Amino acid sequence: MWKVLIADDEPKIRKGLKKLTQSLDLKLEIVGEAEDGEIALQLAKDLKPHILLVDINMPFINGLEFIEEVYKFLPHAIVIIISGYSQFDYAQKAIKLRVFDYLLKPVKPSELKDILSQAIENLEKSPNITKTDDDSTEDTENYSPIVNLIKKYIDDNYMKEDISLKEVAENFDISPSYLGKLMKQELDKTFIEYLTNIRIKNAKKMLEEENINIKIYEVAQLVGYGSQHYFSRVFKKEVGVTPLEYKQNLKLE
C-alpha cells in the first residue's frame, strides 16, 4: 500500500478527501491527517508518507514552507497541493518547488483519481521508493512512535478503573489536548473511544471462554468498570446486545 497524508485546516475538506481517496480503486492508505502545517510536518517525519495532499494555505507553517521542509527528509515524496481559486498564483509558485501537481477546490473525484493514479505510476517506477506490504506490515508501522507507545500503555492498563486521558498524557509528558489530537488524527478515535474498544474487546474474550464460569460483574471489574450496570450499557452500545445475551448466544451456536 502507498501511504497518504492529508493536511488541510478545514475539517470538512479533510474528511471529504479521506472518503474520496478511500473510495478510489487504488492501493492507497490514509495514515494521517493534520489541521495545520506544524502538525503535518511532525506527522510527515513520523509516518513517512509516499504521497502528501497539502492545502496551500495552512496555519503556523504555510503550504510553501511545509513543502520546502518536507523535501529535506522526504526527497522522493510526491506532494500534491490543494488550492482555492483565489490562491491560484500562490499554487503556481509551489509548482516551482517541485510539487507533483495541484488540485483546485472543490476537488473533483475524477481529477483526484487521475492525479493519484499518475502519482502511483511514478512511485512504482522509482528505485528509491518502497511500497508498504499490506499483508506483512504490522499494525504498529501505520502509526507514529509516540502513538504506538500510547496504544501499548492503554492496552496494558485498560483494566484500571481510574485510567484517564490526563494520566496517560502525564506519563508521556505531553498535554491532554495534544494527546487527544494525536489519537484522533492517527487512530480516528477519541481517548474514550479507544479505551472502550479495548475494554469491550477483552470483555468479549472472557465471555467467549468456555472453561471459565465467570460472572458479568467480574468481567466488568476485570476490564475496568466498577459498575456492572454501566458496563452492560456500554457493552450493549458497542456490541448490540447485553453481556448476558452475548454469552447466551454463544451457547446456542
C-alpha positions in Angstrom: 0.0 0.0 0.0 1.1 3.6 -0.7 0.8 5.8 2.4 -1.0 9.1 2.1 -1.0 12.1 4.5 -3.7 14.7 4.2 -3.1 18.3 5.5 -5.8 20.9 5.4 -7.2 23.2 8.1 -10.8 22.7 7.1 -12.3 19.5 8.8 -14.9 19.1 6.0 -12.2 19.2 3.3 -10.0 16.6 5.2 -13.0 14.3 5.7 -14.0 14.7 2.1 -10.6 14.0 0.8 -10.2 11.0 3.0 -13.5 9.4 2.0 -12.9 10.2 -1.6 -9.4 8.7 -1.6 -10.6 5.6 0.2 -13.4 5.1 -2.3 -11.0 5.0 -5.2 -9.9 1.6 -6.5 -6.2 2.4 -5.8 -3.7 0.8 -3.4 -3.7 3.8 -1.0 -3.8 4.0 2.8 -4.6 7.2 4.7 -2.0 7.1 7.5 -2.6 10.6 9.0 -4.5 13.8 8.9 -3.3 17.3 10.0 -5.1 20.6 10.6 -2.1 22.8 10.4 1.4 22.9 8.9 3.2 22.3 12.2 1.3 19.1 13.0 1.6 18.0 9.3 5.4 18.3 9.4 5.6 16.2 12.6 3.4 13.5 11.1 5.3 13.5 7.9 8.5 12.9 9.9 6.9 10.1 11.9 4.8 8.4 9.3 7.0 8.9 6.2 4.1 9.0 3.7 4.7 8.4 0.0 2.0 10.9 -1.1 1.0 14.2 0.6 -2.2 16.1 -0.1 -1.4 19.5 1.2 -3.6 22.7 1.5 -1.6 25.6 0.2 -2.8 27.9 3.0 -2.4 26.4 6.4 -1.9 27.9 9.9 1.5 28.1 11.7 3.5 26.7 8.7 2.0 27.6 5.3 2.0 25.2 2.4 5.1 26.5 0.7 7.2 26.4 3.9 5.9 22.9 4.6 6.8 21.7 1.1 10.4 23.0 1.5 10.8 21.3 4.9 9.3 18.0 3.8 11.7 17.6 0.9 14.6 17.9 3.3 13.8 14.5 4.8 11.4 13.0 2.2 13.2 14.0 -1.0 11.3 11.4 -3.1 7.8 12.0 -1.7 5.0 13.1 -4.0 3.4 16.4 -2.9 0.0 17.3 -4.4 -1.2 20.8 -3.4 -4.8 21.8 -2.9 -5.7 25.4 -3.7 -8.7 27.7 -3.8 -9.3 29.8 -7.0 -8.1 32.9 -5.2 -4.8 31.2 -4.3 -4.0 30.1 -7.9 -0.9 32.3 -8.2 0.3 31.0 -4.9 -0.2 27.5 -6.2 1.9 28.2 -9.3 4.8 29.2 -7.1 4.6 25.8 -5.4 5.0 24.1 -8.7 8.4 25.6 -8.9 9.2 23.9 -5.6 8.9 20.6 -7.5 5.5 19.6 -6.3 3.9 16.9 -8.4 0.6 18.6 -9.3 -2.2 20.8 -7.9 -5.9 20.4 -7.4 -8.4 23.3 -7.3 -11.1 23.3 -4.7 -13.7 21.9 -4.8 -11.8 18.7 -5.7 -13.4 16.7 -8.4 -13.3 12.9 -7.9 -12.2 12.2 -11.5 -9.3 14.7 -11.2 -8.2 13.3 -7.9 -8.2 9.8 -9.2 -6.2 10.8 -12.3 -3.6 12.6 -10.3 -3.3 9.9 -7.7 -3.0 7.3 -10.4 -0.2 9.2 -12.0 1.5 9.6 -8.6 1.3 5.8 -8.0 2.7 5.2 -11.5 5.7 7.4 -10.7 6.2 5.8 -7.3 6.3 2.3 -8.9 8.9 3.4 -11.3 11.1 5.0 -8.7 14.0 2.8 -7.4 14.2 4.9 -4.2 10.7 4.2 -3.0 9.5 1.0 -1.2 5.8 0.3 -1.0 4.2 -0.9 2.2 3.3 -4.6 2.0 -0.3 -4.7 3.1 -0.1 -8.3 4.0 3.1 -8.3 6.0 3.1 -4.8 7.6 2.4 -4.9 11.3 -0.3 -2.7 12.7 2.3 -0.7 14.6 4.0 0.6 11.5 1.0 2.6 10.5 1.3 4.9 13.4 3.9 7.3 14.7 6.3 6.0 17.5 4.5 8.0 20.2 1.1 6.8 19.3 2.3 3.2 19.3 3.6 3.8 22.8 0.3 5.4 23.9 -1.6 2.4 22.4 0.6 0.0 24.3 0.2 1.9 27.6 -3.6 1.8 27.3 -3.5 -1.8 26.2 -1.5 -2.7 29.3 -3.6 -0.5 31.7 -7.2 -0.6 30.4 -8.2 -2.7 33.4 -7.5 0.2 35.8 -10.8 1.9 36.6 -9.2 5.3 37.1 -7.1 5.4 33.9 -7.7 8.8 32.3 -6.6 11.0 29.4 -4.7 13.2 31.9 -2.8 10.3 33.4 -1.7 8.9 30.1 -0.7 12.4 28.9 1.4 13.0 32.1 3.1 9.6 31.5 4.3 10.8 28.1 5.0 14.4 29.3 2.5 15.9 26.8 -0.7 17.9 27.3 -4.0 16.1 27.4 -5.3 18.1 24.4 -2.3 17.2 22.3 -2.6 13.5 23.2 -6.3 13.6 22.3 -5.5 15.3 19.0 -2.8 12.7 18.2 -5.2 9.8 18.8 -8.0 11.4 16.8 -5.6 12.1 13.8 -4.0 8.7 13.7 -6.5 6.3 15.2 -9.6 8.2 14.2 -10.8 7.7 17.8 -11.0 9.8 20.9 -9.2 8.5 24.0 -12.5 7.2 25.5 -13.5 5.5 22.2 -10.1 3.7 22.0 -10.2 2.7 25.7 -13.8 1.5 25.4 -12.9 -0.6 22.3 -10.1 -2.3 24.1 -12.2 -3.0 27.2 -15.1 -4.4 25.3 -12.8 -6.5 23.1 -11.3 -8.1 26.2 -14.6 -8.5 27.8 -15.9 -10.4 24.8 -12.8 -12.7 25.0 -13.6 -13.5 28.6 -17.3 -14.2 27.9 -16.2 -16.5 25.0 -14.0 -18.6 27.2 -15.9 -21.9 27.7 -13.8 -23.2 30.5 -14.3 -20.3 32.9 -17.6 -19.8 34.7 -17.3 -16.1 35.1 -20.0 -13.7 36.4 -20.9 -10.5 34.5 -19.9 -8.2 37.4 -16.5 -10.0 37.5 -15.9 -9.3 33.8 -16.9 -5.7 34.4 -14.3 -5.3 37.1 -11.6 -7.1 35.2 -11.9 -4.7 32.3 -12.0 -1.5 34.4 -15.7 -0.9 35.1 -16.7 -0.5 38.8 -20.4 -0.7 37.9 -21.9 -3.8 36.3 -24.9 -1.7 35.2 -22.7 0.8 33.4 -20.6 -1.9 31.9 -23.7 -3.6 30.5 -24.9 -0.4 29.0 -21.6 0.3 27.3 -21.3 -3.3 26.1 -24.8 -3.2 24.5 -24.0 0.1 22.8 -20.8 -1.3 21.3 -21.9 -4.9 20.5 -25.7 -4.6 20.1 -26.6 -7.0 22.9 -26.0 -7.1 26.7 -23.1 -9.2 28.1 -25.5 -11.8 29.3 -27.3 -12.0 25.9 -23.9 -12.3 24.2 -22.9 -15.2 26.5 -26.2 -16.9 26.0 -26.0 -16.5 22.2 -22.6 -18.2 22.2 -24.1 -21.3 23.9 -26.7 -21.5 21.1 -24.1 -21.6 18.3 
